[in-house]
Amino acid sequence: MILEQQGNCNCDRIVFLDTKEYQRKPENTILKIIPPDFTTEYLIPYNANAITLIKPEHISQTNLPGGLYNFTTSRRPNSKTEESFCYLNICPLVRRIANLACEEENLEELVNCRFELEVAQDVVDKCPEKSCEIYSMVSKKLDKLEDDCKHCK
C-alpha cells in the first residue's frame, strides 16, 4: 500500500494506491479510515491497483488533520482478508515549517524539525507510538518558534 501527499505537501488530499498483486480482481474493496484523535471509522470504496484520493469530505471534515491515521483494507472474495496499516499525515506541520522559514536564525532548527517528521513517517508502521511522540514533539517546537517569530505576528 502506498500513501502519500503529492507535490508541495498538498494538505487537501492523501493519495492511496493498493499495489498488491491479485490472482483475480477483488470485489467490494473498502478502505476503512480512523483519522487522528477520532474513534469513528469511515468507509470509502477503492479500486485495486488504482489511485484513490482521500479527501476531507470522506471523513466528514473541512480539512485533513495532521497526525496518525489508521487504515484497514477489506476486499472480497475473502471478506476476512483485511490488512491494517498506519499513515502519519505531517502536511500541516510541514506548512508551518515553510511559514517559519523566513527567519534565518531558525533555519537549522526548522531543517531538524523537517527531518524528525520524515523519521516519524518512516517508523510509523513499526512504532506508531514513537511516531506520534516525535510528531507531538515537533509540533511543540513549532509552537515555540511561532511564539518567538517576529514576522508571524
C-alpha positions in Angstrom: 0.0 0.0 0.0 1.2 3.5 -0.8 0.0 6.5 1.0 1.4 10.0 0.3 0.6 13.6 -0.2 1.6 14.8 -3.6 3.7 17.7 -4.6 4.5 20.5 -2.2 2.5 19.0 0.6 -1.0 19.3 -0.7 -2.9 19.1 2.5 -6.2 18.7 0.7 -5.9 15.0 -0.1 -4.0 11.9 0.7 -3.1 9.6 -2.2 -3.8 5.9 -1.6 -2.6 3.2 -4.0 -3.2 -0.5 -3.5 -0.1 -2.1 -5.0 -0.9 -5.7 -4.2 -1.0 -8.3 -7.0 -4.2 -10.4 -7.1 -4.8 -13.6 -8.9 -8.2 -12.2 -9.8 -9.6 -8.8 -9.4 -11.0 -8.3 -5.9 -14.6 -7.1 -5.5 -16.1 -4.9 -2.8 -12.8 -3.2 -1.9 -13.3 -0.9 1.1 -10.8 1.3 2.8 -11.6 1.9 6.5 -10.1 5.1 7.9 -9.8 6.2 11.5 -8.4 9.8 11.5 -6.1 11.2 14.2 -7.9 11.7 17.6 -11.1 10.0 16.2 -12.8 6.8 17.2 -15.2 6.9 14.3 -14.4 4.6 11.4 -15.1 6.0 7.9 -15.5 3.7 4.9 -14.7 4.6 1.3 -14.6 2.3 -1.7 -11.4 2.0 -3.7 -10.2 0.2 -6.8 -7.4 -2.3 -6.6 -4.3 -1.2 -8.4 -5.7 2.3 -8.9 -5.2 5.6 -7.2 -7.8 6.7 -4.6 -7.8 10.3 -3.4 -8.8 10.6 0.3 -10.4 14.0 0.8 -11.7 15.8 3.9 -15.3 15.1 3.0 -14.5 11.3 3.2 -14.0 11.8 7.0 -16.7 14.5 7.4 -14.1 17.2 7.9 -13.2 20.5 6.2 -9.5 19.6 6.2 -7.4 16.5 6.7 -6.0 16.8 10.3 -2.3 16.1 10.9 -1.4 13.1 12.9 -1.8 9.3 12.9 -4.3 7.7 10.6 -5.2 4.0 10.9 -6.3 2.3 7.7 -7.7 -1.2 7.0 -8.3 -2.6 3.6 -11.1 -5.1 3.1 -12.0 -7.0 0.0 -13.8 -10.0 -1.4 -13.9 -12.8 -2.4 -12.4 -13.5 1.0 -14.2 -10.9 3.2 -12.0 -11.9 6.1 -9.0 -10.6 4.2 -8.0 -7.4 5.9 -4.8 -5.6 6.1 -4.1 -2.8 8.6 -1.5 -0.1 8.5 -0.9 3.5 9.7 0.0 6.7 8.0 1.4 9.8 9.6 0.0 13.0 8.0 2.8 15.5 8.5 1.5 18.1 6.0 0.1 20.6 8.4 3.4 20.7 10.3 5.4 21.0 7.1 3.3 24.0 6.1 4.1 25.6 9.5 7.8 24.9 8.9 7.5 26.6 5.5 5.8 29.7 7.0 8.7 30.0 9.6 11.5 29.5 7.0 11.9 33.3 6.5 13.6 33.6 9.9 17.2 32.8 9.1 18.3 32.2 12.7 15.8 29.3 12.9 16.7 27.5 9.7 18.8 24.8 11.3 16.1 24.1 13.8 13.5 24.0 11.1 15.6 21.6 9.0 15.9 19.4 12.0 12.1 19.5 12.6 11.5 18.5 9.0 14.0 15.6 9.3 12.4 14.5 12.5 9.0 14.4 10.8 10.4 12.3 8.0 11.8 9.9 10.5 8.4 9.8 12.3 6.8 8.9 9.0 9.4 6.2 8.2 8.8 4.4 11.5 5.0 4.7 11.7 4.2 1.1 10.8 6.8 -0.4 13.2 6.5 2.1 16.1 3.3 4.2 15.8 3.5 5.4 19.4 7.1 6.7 18.8 6.0 8.2 15.6 3.2 10.1 17.4 5.6 11.2 20.1 8.0 12.7 17.5 5.1 14.4 15.8 3.9 15.9 19.1 7.5 17.0 19.9 7.9 18.8 16.6 4.5 20.4 17.0 5.6 21.9 20.4 8.9 23.1 18.9 7.0 24.8 16.1 4.6 26.4 18.7 7.6 27.9 20.5 9.2 29.1 17.2 5.9 30.7 16.1 5.6 32.4 19.5 9.1 33.9 19.1 8.6 34.7 15.4 8.7 38.4 14.6 7.2 38.2 11.1 4.5 35.8 12.1 2.6 38.3 14.3 
